[in-house]
Amino acid sequence: MSGEEPAAIPPDTKDWTWVIEQGCPECGWTPPPATEVASRVHATVPRWETVLRRPDVTVRARPERWSALEYGCHVRDVCRIFGTRLTQLLTEDGPTFSNWDQDEAAVAGRYHAQDPLAVAGEYAAAAEHTAGLFDGVRADQWQRRGTRSNGSEFTVATLGCYFLHDLEHHLADVAG
């Protein structure tokens, strides 16, 4: 939580949407049925809280990777973004999601300097909120469609899988 700005992380330019169908060989994740998304998001909360209480939470193990704190801020914001996107899918016909640049968000939000305990609480609130939204999806809503700003198309079901992968993948990144 120093005031010194850390070195920039190389931007992640991969389009990770392939994990929805193929799973992720990097972290071993396999796409679950969409109806399991909410319970698995709930299950990430105590794991992220544990990670964010580590004494080395601000240390970057490798200069080109975020610290556990920075990843915690990222997944907190992912929960917020995906809660908004899910709400759009459930309330609008064919929405296009606003662009979100995760690397820009990390710099602008000074992820490296945030209070880890506050982030843990904010993550829990955001994850529980978004999980609750997924809990409320009706059977006839799973195939509602929307489009990301880069043209990638999502259904409620695929958005849920994509979202869940991000949370669980980054837990693997921080050995959580």
C-alpha positions in Angstrom: 0.0 0.0 0.0 2.9 2.3 -0.7 2.3 5.6 -2.4 4.9 4.7 -5.0 3.4 3.8 -8.4 4.3 0.3 -9.4 5.7 -0.6 -12.9 3.0 -1.0 -15.5 1.9 -4.5 -16.2 1.8 -5.6 -19.8 -1.8 -5.4 -20.9 -3.7 -8.7 -21.3 -4.8 -8.6 -24.9 -6.2 -12.2 -25.1 -9.9 -12.6 -25.9 -10.8 -15.1 -23.2 -14.2 -15.9 -24.5 -13.0 -19.3 -25.7 -13.0 -20.6 -22.1 -16.8 -20.6 -22.2 -16.7 -23.7 -24.4 -13.2 -25.1 -24.1 -12.4 -24.5 -20.4 -9.0 -23.1 -19.4 -5.8 -25.2 -19.5 -4.0 -22.5 -17.5 -6.1 -23.0 -14.4 -7.9 -26.3 -15.1 -11.3 -24.6 -15.1 -14.2 -26.4 -16.9 -17.4 -24.6 -17.8 -20.2 -25.6 -15.3 -23.9 -25.6 -16.0 -25.1 -22.0 -15.8 -27.3 -22.9 -12.9 -24.2 -23.5 -10.8 -22.7 -20.1 -11.3 -24.3 -18.4 -8.3 -23.3 -21.1 -5.8 -19.7 -21.1 -7.1 -19.5 -17.3 -7.0 -20.7 -17.4 -3.4 -17.9 -20.0 -2.7 -15.3 -17.6 -3.9 -16.0 -15.0 -1.1 -14.2 -16.7 1.8 -11.3 -17.7 -0.4 -10.8 -14.1 -1.6 -11.2 -12.8 2.0 -8.4 -15.2 3.1 -6.1 -14.1 0.2 -6.7 -10.4 1.0 -5.7 -10.9 4.6 -2.2 -12.3 3.8 0.7 -10.3 5.1 2.3 -10.2 1.6 -0.9 -9.2 -0.2 0.8 -6.1 -1.8 3.9 -8.0 -3.1 4.2 -8.7 -6.8 5.7 -12.2 -7.0 6.7 -11.4 -10.6 7.0 -7.9 -12.0 4.7 -8.6 -14.9 1.9 -9.9 -12.6 -0.4 -8.1 -10.3 -0.2 -8.6 -6.5 -2.9 -10.4 -4.7 -4.3 -7.0 -3.7 -4.4 -5.8 -7.3 -6.1 -9.1 -8.4 -8.6 -8.6 -5.5 -9.5 -5.1 -6.7 -9.8 -6.5 -10.2 -12.3 -9.2 -9.3 -14.2 -6.8 -7.1 -14.7 -4.6 -10.1 -15.4 -7.6 -12.3 -18.3 -8.5 -10.0 -19.7 -5.0 -10.3 -19.3 -4.8 -14.1 -20.9 -8.2 -14.6 -23.7 -7.4 -12.2 -24.5 -4.4 -14.4 -24.2 -6.5 -17.6 -26.5 -9.2 -16.2 -29.1 -6.6 -15.2 -28.9 -5.2 -18.8 -29.4 -8.7 -20.3 -32.4 -9.3 -18.0 -34.1 -5.9 -18.6 -33.1 -4.8 -22.1 -33.5 -6.4 -25.5 -30.1 -7.1 -27.1 -28.0 -4.7 -25.1 -24.5 -3.7 -26.0 -22.2 -3.5 -23.0 -20.0 -0.5 -22.3 -16.3 -1.1 -22.8 -14.2 -1.7 -19.7 -10.5 -1.7 -19.8 -9.2 -3.7 -16.9 -5.6 -2.3 -17.2 -6.8 1.3 -17.3 -9.1 0.6 -14.3 -6.1 -0.8 -12.3 -4.1 2.3 -12.8 -6.9 4.8 -12.4 -8.2 3.0 -9.3 -4.7 2.8 -7.8 -5.4 -0.9 -7.1 -1.9 -1.2 -5.5 -2.7 1.4 -2.9 -6.1 0.2 -1.7 -6.8 -1.1 1.8 -6.9 -5.0 1.5 -9.5 -5.4 4.3 -11.8 -2.8 2.6 -11.3 -4.6 -0.7 -12.3 -7.9 1.0 -15.5 -6.4 2.2 -16.2 -4.7 -1.1 -15.5 -8.0 -3.0 -17.9 -9.9 -0.7 -20.7 -7.4 -1.2 -20.2 -7.2 -5.0 -19.8 -11.0 -5.4 -22.9 -11.7 -3.2 -24.9 -9.1 -5.1 -24.0 -10.5 -8.5 -24.4 -14.1 -7.3 -27.9 -13.2 -6.1 -28.8 -11.8 -9.5 -27.7 -15.1 -11.1 -29.7 -17.0 -8.4 -32.8 -15.1 -9.6 -32.4 -16.0 -13.3 -35.5 -17.8 -14.6 -35.3 -20.8 -16.9 -36.7 -18.7 -19.8 -34.0 -16.0 -19.4 -30.7 -18.0 -19.7 -30.7 -17.5 -23.5 -31.3 -13.8 -23.6 -28.5 -12.2 -25.7 -26.2 -9.1 -25.5 -23.0 -8.0 -27.1 -19.7 -6.8 -25.7 -18.2 -3.6 -27.2 -15.7 -5.7 -29.2 -18.6 -7.7 -30.9 -18.5 -10.8 -28.7 -22.0 -12.1 -28.2 -23.1 -13.5 -24.8 -26.2 -15.1 -23.4 -27.0 -14.9 -19.8 -25.7 -18.5 -19.5 -22.4 -17.8 -21.2 -21.9 -14.4 -19.4 -22.2 -16.3 -16.2 -19.6 -18.9 -17.2 -17.2 -16.2 -18.4 -17.7 -14.2 -15.2 -17.1 -17.2 -13.0 -14.0 -18.2 -14.8 -12.5 -14.8 -14.1 -13.0 -15.1 -10.4 -11.8 -18.6 -10.1 -8.9 -18.2 -12.6 -7.5 -15.3 -10.5 -7.8 -17.3 -7.3 -5.5 -19.8 -9.1 -3.2 -16.9 -10.0 -2.8 -16.0 -6.3 -2.9 -19.6 -5.0 -6.2 -18.9 -3.2 
